[in-house]
Amino acid sequence: MSSTDPNLGLDYGWTLGESGWDAGMDANLKRLGALVGLSVKDRDLTTPPTSPANGDRYIVPAAATGAWAGRASQVAVHIAGAWEFHTPRVGWLCYIEDEDRLSAFKPTGWSAGLAI
């Protein structure tokens, strides 16, 4: 039986011989790839891009529509043809590519950021 890390949501703590690789470890590796060294293309697009590349990441704005509707402030990652969403935790840092800014997630949401 595994537990879940409160920061990145990774599963851990499998007992010796217990198989967590299939679903648990696969999900862990995808989450690490999506969130470690977090950099997003944009944070003010209200509509998901029509042809995102595999691995493209965005911060979803409040007024988002389509596949992003109801996912405000989450990190949207396009993996293998589908969007995955990750809820940020206080203290996460993210480089916003189109703004050339570093933003932090606070209890009130993503900060305006610092110019780099």
N, C-alpha and C positions, 0 to 999 in steps of 0.2 A: 504494500500500500504506500503510495507516494504522498508527499505534501507539496504545497505550492508556495514558491518564493513570493513575498509581498511586493517586491520591487519590479521585477520584469515578468512575473507570472510564470516562471519556469518550474517544471515539476522536478522533484528530487526525492531522495530517501527511499528508493526501492530496496526491498530486502534482498539479501544475497540469493541469486538464482531467479529472482522475479524479472520477467521480461517487461521492460518499459520502453524498449527501443521502438517498437512498431508505431504506436501513436504518440506516446509521451515524448520520446527523444526526438522524433521527427518534428513535432510541434516546437520543442525547445530550440532546435537548430534554426527553424524558420524565424522564430521570434528574435533570436540573437542576431541573425542576418538582417532583420528589418530594423532593429532598434539600437544596436551598438554602433557608435560613431554616427549618430543620427543627423542626417542632412536631408532636407526636403526641397523639392523644386519650387513650391509656391505655397502660400497659405491664404490666398484670397480668391481662388477660383471657386465659383459657386456650382459649376457643373463639372463632373469628372471629364478628363480629356478623352477624346474618342479613340485614340491610338497610343496608349501609354506603352512604354517599353517595360519589359520584365524587370522588376525591382524599383520602378519609379515610386517615389514617396511624396506625399502631400499632407499638410495639416488642413483638416476640413473646417471651413468657416461656418458660422452660425446659420447663414441663409442657404446652405447647400441643398441641391436637388438631386434627383436620380438616385443612383446607388449610394450616394453620400448623404442623403436626407436623414436627419436625426442623429448624425454622427459628429456634431460640433466639437471641435478641439481635439478630436482623435487623430491619430496618424493613420492615413490610408496608404497601404502598400499594394502595388499591383504585382501579384505572383501567379505565374502559370495561367494567365488569362482571367484571373478573378481578383477582386478587391478583398483585402483582409484589413481589419481595423484593430488598432491597439490604443487603449485608453492610457493617456500619460499619467505619471505620478509626479507629485511636487518635487522639484529639483532637477527634472530632466532638462538637458540642454539640447538645442537643435540649431543647426546652421540653416538659414533660409537662403537658398541659392539666388533667387531672383532679386533679393533685397540686399545681399551681401551683409547680413546681420546675424548675430548670435542671440537666440531667444531662450528664455528659461520658462518652465511651466511653474506657475504659482497657484495658490488656492483660488485665485480669481481668474485663472486661465493663462494663456501664453503672453509673455511680456512683449512690449514694443521692440525690445532688443537693442543691442549695441552694434554700431557700425564696425565692421572689421577692416 
